[in-house]
Amino acid sequence: MKDGAPTISTDGTGLRVAVVAASWHDQVMDGLLDGARRGLADAGVTHVDVVRVPGTFELPVACATLAERYDALVALGVVIRGGTPHFDYVCQAATVGITDVSVRTSTPIGFGVLTCDDEAQALDRAGLPGSAEDKGHEAASAAVATVVALRGVATT
C-alpha cells in the first residue's frame, strides 16, 4: 500500500457494478481486472459485469452507455508514455470523459487508469505478484465506498 492511501472497507452487498476495461497491455490489464474483481468480492458485490473495450480512449463512451444501468462503474486502462503527444491526448480525454460521465449521471466511477512513464511503472501498480500497488482493487473499492457514502447522505 502506498503511504497515505486509505484502507477502504465497505459493504456493497446488493450493488450492481460494471467493470469497463481496456484491452492494451494484456499483463497489466489482467492484473487490474483481477484486482477489481477482488475488491468487489471483498465488498460483497456479487453482481459484476465486465465489458472490454479496445483502449483507454474508449472508456468514457462505454461508461456513458452503462452508467444508468449500474450502481457504480470501475474504469480500468493503462497508457504508457511514448515519444509523441499521443500519451497526453489519451490521458486527458479519458480523465475528462470519465469525470464528465460520473458527474453528469451521478454514477460513481472508480478511476483505475494508469498513466505511466514506462511499462515497469505500470506493472508495479497492476496488482500482480510483486507489485507495490493494486490500483484495480483500489478503484473498485473507491467506487463501492462512494455509492455507500452517497446513499448514507441521501437517507439522512
VOBA-1610 file (N, C-alpha, C; in pm, whole numbers, padded with zeros to 5 digits, always signed):
BEGIN
Met+00085-00118+00000Met+00000+00000+00000Met+00089+00124+00000Lys+00051+00219-00075Lys+00122+00346-00085Lys+00100+00428+00041Asp+00204+00499+00087Asp+00190+00585+00204Asp+00076+00683+00185Gly-00009+00692+00287Gly-00119+00788+00283Gly-00247+00734+00221Ala-00241+00620+00154Ala-00361+00564+00091Ala-00455+00513+00199Pro-00585+00541+00186Pro-00680+00495+00287Pro-00705+00344+00275Thr-00741+00284+00384Thr-00789+00146+00381Thr-00941+00156+00373Ile-00997+00106+00265Ile-01141+00118+00242Ile-01205-00019+00259Ser-01299-00027+00351Ser-01374-00149+00374Ser-01521-00112+00381Thr-01597-00152+00281Thr-01737-00111+00271Thr-01822-00231+00232Asp-01944-00235+00281Asp-02036-00341+00245Asp-02116-00298+00123Gly-02087-00362+00011Gly-02156-00332-00114Gly-02256-00439-00153Thr-02302-00516-00056Thr-02397-00623-00084Thr-02518-00567-00158Gly-02554-00634-00267Gly-02671-00595-00344Gly-02644-00495-00455Leu-02524-00439-00460Leu-02493-00342-00565Leu-02469-00412-00699Arg-02502-00341-00804Arg-02473-00385-00941Arg-02358-00299-00992Val-02249-00362-01032Val-02129-00289-01075Val-02082-00344-01209Ala-02044-00255-01298Ala-01981-00295-01424Ala-01836-00248-01422Val-01749-00335-01465Val-01608-00302-01481Val-01584-00286-01630Val-01537-00168-01669Val-01506-00139-01809Val-01355-00137-01822Ala-01302-00228-01901Ala-01157-00246-01907Ala-01105-00237-02050Ala-00998-00162-02067Ala-00930-00153-02196Ala-00858-00284-02225Ser-00813-00301-02347Ser-00751-00426-02389Ser-00600-00419-02412Trp-00543-00300-02424Trp-00399-00288-02447Trp-00321-00333-02325His-00202-00386-02347His-00110-00427-02239His-00171-00539-02154Asp-00182-00656-02214Asp-00251-00771-02152Asp-00211-00798-02007Gln-00083-00804-01979Gln-00039-00841-01844Gln-00086-00738-01741Val-00070-00611-01773Val-00114-00505-01682Val-00266-00508-01666Met-00337-00521-01777Met-00483-00520-01770Met-00537-00642-01698Asp-00474-00758-01716Asp-00518-00876-01642Asp-00504-00853-01492Gly-00392-00791-01451Gly-00373-00760-01309Gly-00475-00661-01257Leu-00501-00555-01332Leu-00601-00456-01291Leu-00740-00518-01279Leu-00775-00598-01378Leu-00907-00661-01377Leu-00921-00760-01261Asp-00818-00839-01237Asp-00822-00931-01122Asp-00834-00853-00991Gly-00761-00743-00981Gly-00768-00661-00860Gly-00906-00602-00839Ala-00968-00555-00948Ala-01103-00500-00937Ala-01201-00608-00892Arg-01189-00726-00950Arg-01277-00836-00909Arg-01257-00870-00761Arg-01133-00872-00714Arg-01106-00899-00573Arg-01166-00789-00485Gly-01149-00664-00527Gly-01204-00553-00449Gly-01354-00559-00438Leu-01420-00595-00547Leu-01567-00606-00544Leu-01610-00724-00458Ala-01540-00836-00470Ala-01571-00953-00387Ala-01550-00920-00239Asp-01441-00849-00208Asp-01415-00810-00069Asp-01528-00723-00012Ala-01593-00647-00100Ala-01703-00559-00057Ala-01838-00630-00060Gly-01840-00757-00099Gly-01965-00832-00102Gly-02047-00810-00227Val-01988-00750-00330Val-02059-00728-00456Val-02055-00857-00537Thr-02172-00911-00569Thr-02178-01035-00645Thr-02228-01014-00788His-02297-00903-00813His-02343-00875-00949His-02239-00787-01018Val-02151-00851-01094Val-02043-00780-01163Val-02045-00820-01310Asp-02053-00721-01397Asp-02040-00743-01540Asp-01910-00679-01586Val-01841-00746-01677Val-01716-00694-01731Val-01737-00665-01879Val-01701-00544-01919Val-01709-00502-02059Val-01568-00464-02103Arg-01521-00526-02209Arg-01388-00495-02261Arg-01403-00402-02382Val-01323-00299-02387Val-01319-00206-02499Val-01176-00207-02555Pro-01157-00156-02677Pro-01023-00164-02737Pro-00914-00095-02656Gly-00937+00028-02614Gly-00831+00101-02544Gly-00886+00197-02442Thr-00797+00270-02378Thr-00833+00366-02274Thr-00918+00479-02330Phe-00893+00519-02453Phe-00970+00627-02516Phe-01119+00593-02523Glu-01152+00465-02532Glu-01291+00422-02546Glu-01364+00407-02412Leu-01294+00421-02302Leu-01358+00405-02171Leu-01474+00502-02147Pro-01460+00633-02178Pro-01571+00724-02148Pro-01702+00691-02220Val-01697+00653-02346Val-01822+00623-02416Val-01885+00496-02361Ala-01804+00399-02324Ala-01859+00278-02265Ala-01921+00310-02129Cys-01853+00391-02049Cys-01909+00431-01919Cys-02038+00508-01937Ala-02044+00596-02035Ala-02166+00674-02059Ala-02282+00583-02096Thr-02255+00480-02172Thr-02359+00387-02214Thr-02411+00303-02097Leu-02323+00270-02003Leu-02358+00181-01894Leu-02401+00250-01765Ala-02370+00376-01748Ala-02384+00444-01618Ala-02521+00432-01555Glu-02624+00446-01631Glu-02757+00447-01571Glu-02812+00307-01544Arg-02739+00204-01587Arg-02783+00065-01563Arg-02721+00004-01438Tyr-02622+00072-01380Tyr-02547+00017-01268Tyr-02539+00116-01153Asp-02515+00063-01034Asp-02496+00149-00917Asp-02361+00218-00921Ala-02261+00151-00981Ala-02126+00206-00992Ala-02055+00140-01108Leu-01952+00207-01154Leu-01866+00154-01260Leu-01722+00158-01211Val-01638+00077-01272Val-01495+00080-01249Val-01431+00089-01387Ala-01355+00195-01411Ala-01288+00215-01541Ala-01141+00178-01526Leu-01096+00082-01607Leu-00958+00035-01599Leu-00888+00052-01734Gly-00769+00108-01730Gly-00690+00123-01852Gly-00546+00153-01817Val-00463+00155-01918Val-00323+00191-01899Val-00274+00262-02024Val-00204+00372-02001Val-00142+00447-02109Val+00004+00466-02069Ile+00093+00421-02157Ile+00236+00430-02128Ile+00296+00534-02222Arg+00368+00626-02162Arg+00426+00739-02237Arg+00516+00688-02350Gly+00502+00750-02464Gly+00588+00720-02579Gly+00657+00847-02623Gly+00700+00849-02745Gly+00775+00963-02796Gly+00690+01068-02865Thr+00556+01055-02858Thr+00468+01151-02924Thr+00369+01207-02823Pro+00295+01310-02860Pro+00194+01367-02770Pro+00071+01278-02750His+00065+01164-02816His-00048+01072-02804His-00082+01043-02657Phe+00019+01022-02575Phe+00001+00996-02432Phe-00083+01105-02367Asp-00046+01231-02390Asp-00116+01343-02329Asp-00262+01350-02374Tyr-00285+01328-02504Tyr-00422+01337-02555Tyr-00510+01227-02499Val-00460+01105-02497Val-00541+00993-02448Val-00566+01007-02298Cys-00464+01042-02223Cys-00482+01057-02077Cys-00584+01166-02045Gln-00572+01279-02112Gln-00666+01388-02085Gln-00807+01351-02128Ala-00821+01292-02246Ala-00954+01254-02294Ala-01020+01153-02200Ala-00945+01055-02155Ala-01002+00954-02065Ala-01041+01017-01932Thr-00954+01098-01875Thr-00980+01159-01745Thr-01101+01252-01750Val-01102+01342-01846Val-01213+01437-01858Val-01342+01364-01894Gly-01333+01268-01985Gly-01452+01195-02027Gly-01515+01116-01915Ile-01434+01043-01840Ile-01485+00962-01729Ile-01542+01052-01620Thr-01474+01160-01590Thr-01524+01255-01490Thr-01658+01312-01534Asp-01669+01350-01659Asp-01794+01406-01711Asp-01909+01307-01697Val-01885+01182-01731Val-01990+01081-01720Val-02034+01067-01575Ser-01940+01059-01484Ser-01972+01041-01344Ser-02054+01156-01290Val-02011+01278-01318Val-02081+01396-01267Val-02218+01411-01334Arg-02224+01392-01464Arg-02349+01411-01538Arg-02454+01307-01498Thr-02413+01184-01471Thr-02509+01078-01441Thr-02523+01049-01292Ser-02441+01112-01210Ser-02436+01086-01065Ser-02406+00938-01036Thr-02328+00877-01121Thr-02286+00739-01102Thr-02139+00737-01062Pro-02108+00686-00944Pro-01967+00677-00905Pro-01889+00588-01002Ile-01771+00634-01041Ile-01684+00557-01128Ile-01546+00550-01063Gly-01504+00430-01028Gly-01370+00411-00976Gly-01270+00429-01088Phe-01174+00518-01068Phe-01078+00553-01173Phe-00952+00468-01159Gly-00943+00366-01241Gly-00828+00276-01240Gly-00750+00285-01368Val-00726+00407-01414Val-00647+00427-01536Val-00505+00463-01496Leu-00412+00377-01532Leu-00272+00402-01504Leu-00213+00491-01613Thr-00144+00595-01575Thr-00076+00684-01669Thr+00072+00683-01631Cys+00149+00602-01701Cys+00285+00570-01657Cys+00389+00611-01760Asp+00509+00637-01709Asp+00620+00672-01796Asp+00676+00551-01869Asp+00664+00432-01807Asp+00719+00312-01870Asp+00642+00189-01821Glu+00670+00077-01884Glu+00599-00046-01851Glu+00627-00092-01708Ala+00748-00069-01659Ala+00782-00109-01522Ala+00692-00040-01420Gln+00663+00088-01440Gln+00572+00159-01351Gln+00433+00098-01356Ala+00386+00064-01476Ala+00253+00005-01491Ala+00246-00130-01419Leu+00347-00213-01438Leu+00349-00344-01373Leu+00352-00331-01221Asp+00419-00229-01171Asp+00430-00207-01027Asp+00298-00161-00964Arg+00204-00118-01045Arg+00075-00068-00996Arg-00041-00162-01031Ala-00011-00270-01102Ala-00115-00356-01159Ala-00171-00462-01066Gly-00119-00473-00943Gly-00170-00573-00851Gly-00124-00714-00880Leu-00016-00725-00953Leu+00041-00856-00984Leu+00131-00903-00869Pro+00164-01030-00863Pro+00260-01073-00761Pro+00388-00989-00771Gly+00427-00930-00661Gly+00545-00844-00660Gly+00517-00697-00685Ser+00395-00662-00725Ser+00360-00522-00747Ser+00351-00449-00613Ala+00389-00323-00612Ala+00380-00242-00491Ala+00237-00195-00465Glu+00156-00184-00570Glu+00021-00132-00556Glu-00078-00217-00635Asp-00205-00205-00601Asp-00313-00279-00666Asp-00422-00179-00704Lys-00398-00106-00811Lys-00489+00002-00849Lys-00626-00046-00894Gly-00637-00168-00944Gly-00768-00222-00979Gly-00853-00240-00855His-00793-00298-00751His-00862-00316-00623His-00902-00181-00565Glu-00808-00086-00568Glu-00836+00047-00514Glu-00951+00115-00587Ala-00954+00106-00719Ala-01060+00170-00797Ala-01196+00108-00766Ala-01200-00024-00757Ala-01326-00092-00727Ala-01374-00057-00586Ser-01283-00058-00490Ser-01318-00024-00352Ser-01370+00119-00342Ala-01306+00211-00415Ala-01348+00351-00413Ala-01488+00369-00472Ala-01517+00298-00580Ala-01648+00309-00643Ala-01758+00263-00547Val-01736+00148-00483Val-01836+00095-00389Val-01851+00187-00269Ala-01740+00232-00214Ala-01745+00321-00097Ala-01818+00451-00128Thr-01803+00501-00250Thr-01871+00625-00288Thr-02021+00603-00297Val-02063+00492-00355Val-02207+00462-00360Val-02264+00458-00218Val-02198+00386-00131Val-02246+00370+00006Val-02249+00506+00079Ala-02144+00585+00061Ala-02139+00717+00125Ala-02252+00807+00076Leu-02276+00808-00054Leu-02380+00894-00108Leu-02520+00846-00068Arg-02538+00717-00060Arg-02669+00664-00015Arg-02692+00700+00130Gly-02584+00702+00211Gly-02598+00740+00351Gly-02641+00884+00367Val-02594+00972+00280Val-02632+01112+00285Val-02776+01129+00237Ala-02813+01054+00137Ala-02949+01066+00080Ala-03056+01019+00178Thr-03018+00933+00273Thr-03119+00882+00365Thr-03124+00957+00497Thr-03035+01055+00517Thr-03037+01129+00643Thr-03116+01256+00633
//
